[in-house]
Structure formats: C-alpha cells, structure tokens
Amino acid sequence: MPPRYVAGVDVAYAGRFSIGVVAVLDLGSGRVLEVEKSLQETRFPYVPTLLSFREVPPVVSAIRKLKIRPQVFLVDGHGRAHPYRLGFASHLGLVIRAPTIGVAKRILCGRVGKGSSMLWNPILHEGEVVGAEVYTKPGGKPVYVSVGHMVSLETAVKIVLMCVKGHRIPEPILKAHQAASREKERLKNLLT
C-alpha cells in the first residue's frame, strides 16, 4: 500500500546559519499539508561526505514541529549510495527512527550498471548495489535514489516515481527546497 503522507527534506545556508525544512504532502491529492522550518547556527564545518553531521540537526528540529507524521521522508541527498554507506538520508532515518529515501542530483560513489528494469539502472560500488539511477522525465537527467533507512531499494524507487509531478525532483523535496530558498532569502535580507 502506498504511503499517504510523504515528507520532503532540504537544508539551505545563509551566512553562519542552517535552515532545515520539511514539507509534508498528501500523495493522493498532491497538496502540501504542512511545512516546518528550523533555523540554527551551523556548528559542523563543510566536509565532503560528512554533510549529514551539518544537516541532520536543523532538519530534526523542523521534524519535531510536525503535527502530521509522514510515513516516509524523501531526503535531498544520499542514503547507502555513499562511500561510508551512511549518507544524509541514512543518518536522518537512524536519528528519527523512520523510513527515509535518499534522492540526489549527482552520483557520489560507484558507477551505473545495466539494469533489467526500464525504470532504473543499479548504482554499483565495490561489488554491491547501493542505489538506482532513475529517469523521472523522458529525455531528462536522472536522479540517484538510494535506501536511507527502513525501506528496500525497489520500494524507494516506486515511491520516488509516485512523487514526481512534471519535474525531475520529487514534489516533496521540491516543496521543501522552495521553502528553504524563500527562508534563505528572507534571512539574507535581515542580515544585510
């Protein structure tokens, strides 16, 4: 049974601040039901492959404000398709103890193999399938889907495809990104 409430997660930065955003959508209607934000001082430096240590704290604060409990969280980042097998989506899932799916715009590790499905191709790293290259629009660029926490790769791909509404990026992440961008601009205007 497909999830009813799906959340998208994104983080934006303005100066020394991190803005964690979660947007909850009703998958049936496509309506945004709730958007929560959290502004925090960024305490962890930018270190490639360790971004989750920077991004999990403001996102968890935003998630704690939710009145609606999503069945799954789509995260703008990687899950197991990560050199340490623990990207932002996996880290977040462990912390909040909920199903998470990583959806990234670029491949972080491994290579894309040939798949038997018309919908996706496997991402292989060190002999292991760690994610999927998924085309969400005909002729468009792919997204890279990986298991975050408490979900199979096949289910992750299905949920991502259910959440695509005419854009490359699934709607829940797109809505979180738009809210994070607006908040970033608002904060920049206050700081200048």
C-alpha positions as CSV (number, residue, x, y, z in Angstrom):
1,M,0.0,0.0,0.0
2,P,1.5,3.4,-1.0
3,P,2.1,5.9,1.8
4,R,-0.4,8.7,2.2
5,Y,1.8,11.3,3.8
6,V,5.3,11.8,2.3
7,A,7.7,14.4,3.5
8,G,10.5,16.2,1.6
9,V,13.6,17.4,3.4
10,D,16.1,20.0,2.4
11,V,18.7,22.4,4.0
12,A,19.8,25.8,2.9
13,Y,22.5,28.1,4.3
14,A,22.7,31.8,4.9
15,G,25.9,33.0,6.4
16,R,26.6,31.1,9.5
17,F,23.1,29.7,9.7
18,S,21.5,26.4,8.6
19,I,17.8,26.3,7.6
20,G,16.3,22.9,7.9
21,V,12.9,22.4,6.2
22,V,10.4,19.6,6.0
23,A,7.3,19.7,3.7
24,V,4.6,17.1,4.1
25,L,2.4,16.3,1.1
26,D,-0.7,14.2,0.7
27,L,0.4,11.8,-2.0
28,G,-3.2,11.3,-3.2
29,S,-4.1,14.9,-3.7
30,G,-0.6,16.3,-4.1
31,R,-1.5,19.1,-1.7
32,V,1.1,20.5,0.7
33,L,-0.3,19.9,4.2
34,E,2.4,21.3,6.4
35,V,5.8,23.0,6.1
36,E,8.1,23.4,9.1
37,K,11.4,25.2,9.4
38,S,14.2,25.4,11.8
39,L,17.0,28.0,11.9
40,Q,20.2,27.1,13.7
41,E,23.8,28.3,13.8
42,T,25.9,25.9,11.7
43,R,28.2,24.1,14.1
44,F,29.9,21.5,11.9
45,P,32.3,22.5,9.1
46,Y,31.8,21.7,5.5
47,V,33.4,18.3,4.9
48,P,32.6,16.4,1.7
49,T,31.0,13.0,2.5
50,L,30.2,14.2,6.1
51,L,27.4,16.7,5.2
52,S,24.9,14.8,7.3
53,F,26.6,16.0,10.5
54,R,25.8,19.5,9.3
55,E,22.3,18.9,8.0
56,V,20.7,16.5,10.4
57,P,20.4,18.8,13.4
58,P,18.3,21.6,11.8
59,V,16.1,19.0,9.9
60,V,15.4,17.1,13.1
61,S,14.4,20.3,14.8
62,A,12.0,21.0,11.9
63,I,10.6,17.5,12.0
64,R,9.9,17.7,15.7
65,K,7.5,20.6,15.0
66,L,5.3,18.5,12.6
67,K,1.7,17.9,13.6
68,I,1.3,15.3,10.8
69,R,3.5,12.2,10.9
70,P,4.7,11.2,7.4
71,Q,5.1,7.5,6.6
72,V,8.3,8.2,4.7
73,F,10.8,11.1,4.3
74,L,12.5,11.9,0.9
75,V,15.8,13.5,1.6
76,D,17.8,15.8,-0.8
77,G,20.9,13.7,-0.5
78,H,22.3,10.2,-0.5
79,G,21.5,7.2,1.7
80,R,23.5,4.0,1.1
81,A,24.9,5.3,-2.2
82,H,27.7,6.9,-0.1
83,P,31.3,5.9,0.4
84,Y,30.6,5.1,4.1
85,R,27.1,3.7,3.3
86,L,25.7,6.3,5.6
87,G,24.7,9.5,3.8
88,F,22.3,12.2,5.0
89,A,19.2,10.0,4.3
90,S,20.5,7.1,6.3
91,H,21.8,9.2,9.1
92,L,18.5,11.0,9.4
93,G,16.5,7.8,9.3
94,L,18.5,6.4,12.2
95,V,18.1,9.5,14.3
96,I,14.3,9.9,13.7
97,R,13.6,6.1,13.6
98,A,11.6,6.4,10.4
99,P,11.7,5.3,6.8
100,T,13.9,7.6,4.6
101,I,14.9,7.6,1.0
102,G,17.9,9.5,-0.5
103,V,17.3,11.4,-3.7
104,A,20.4,13.1,-5.1
105,K,21.1,15.0,-8.3
106,R,24.6,13.7,-8.7
107,I,26.2,10.3,-8.1
108,L,28.6,10.3,-5.2
109,C,30.3,6.9,-5.5
110,G,30.3,3.9,-7.8
111,R,29.1,3.6,-11.3
112,V,25.8,3.0,-13.1
113,G,25.4,-0.6,-14.3
114,K,22.9,-2.1,-16.8
115,G,19.5,-2.8,-15.3
116,S,16.9,-5.3,-16.2
117,S,14.1,-2.7,-15.5
118,M,13.0,0.0,-17.9
119,L,12.6,2.3,-14.8
120,W,16.0,2.2,-13.3
121,N,19.6,1.1,-13.5
122,P,21.7,0.0,-10.5
123,I,24.4,2.0,-8.9
124,L,27.3,-0.4,-8.1
125,H,30.0,0.3,-5.6
126,E,32.6,-2.2,-4.5
127,G,30.6,-5.1,-5.9
128,E,27.3,-4.0,-4.2
129,V,24.1,-2.4,-5.5
130,V,23.9,0.8,-3.4
131,G,21.3,2.8,-5.3
132,A,19.5,3.4,-8.6
133,E,19.7,5.8,-11.4
134,V,16.1,6.8,-12.1
135,Y,14.8,8.8,-15.0
136,T,11.8,10.8,-13.8
137,K,11.2,12.6,-17.1
138,P,11.6,11.2,-20.6
139,G,14.8,12.6,-22.1
140,G,15.6,14.3,-18.8
141,K,18.5,14.0,-16.4
142,P,18.3,11.2,-13.9
143,V,18.1,11.3,-10.1
144,Y,20.1,8.9,-7.9
145,V,17.9,7.1,-5.4
146,S,19.2,5.1,-2.5
147,V,17.9,3.4,0.6
148,G,18.1,5.7,3.6
149,H,16.5,3.6,6.4
150,M,13.8,1.0,6.8
151,V,12.9,0.7,3.1
152,S,14.0,-1.5,0.2
153,L,15.6,-0.1,-2.9
154,E,12.7,-1.3,-5.1
155,T,10.2,0.4,-2.7
156,A,12.3,3.6,-2.7
157,V,12.2,3.8,-6.5
158,K,8.5,3.2,-6.6
159,I,7.8,5.9,-4.0
160,V,10.1,8.4,-5.8
161,L,8.3,7.8,-9.1
162,M,4.9,8.2,-7.4
163,C,6.0,11.6,-6.1
164,V,7.2,13.0,-9.4
165,K,4.7,15.6,-10.9
166,G,6.3,17.0,-14.0
167,H,9.7,17.9,-12.5
168,R,12.9,15.9,-12.3
169,I,12.9,16.2,-8.5
170,P,10.0,14.6,-6.5
171,E,7.4,17.1,-5.3
172,P,8.0,16.7,-1.5
173,I,11.7,17.6,-1.9
174,L,10.9,20.4,-4.4
175,K,8.4,22.0,-2.0
176,A,11.0,21.7,0.9
177,H,13.6,23.2,-1.4
178,Q,11.4,26.1,-2.4
179,A,10.5,26.9,1.2
180,A,14.2,26.7,2.2
181,S,15.2,29.1,-0.6
182,R,12.5,31.6,0.4
183,E,13.6,31.4,4.1
184,K,17.3,31.8,3.0
185,E,16.4,35.0,1.0
186,R,14.4,36.4,3.9
187,L,17.3,35.7,6.3
188,K,19.8,37.3,4.0
189,N,17.7,40.4,3.8
190,L,17.6,40.6,7.6
191,L,21.3,40.1,7.9
192,T,22.2,42.8,5.4
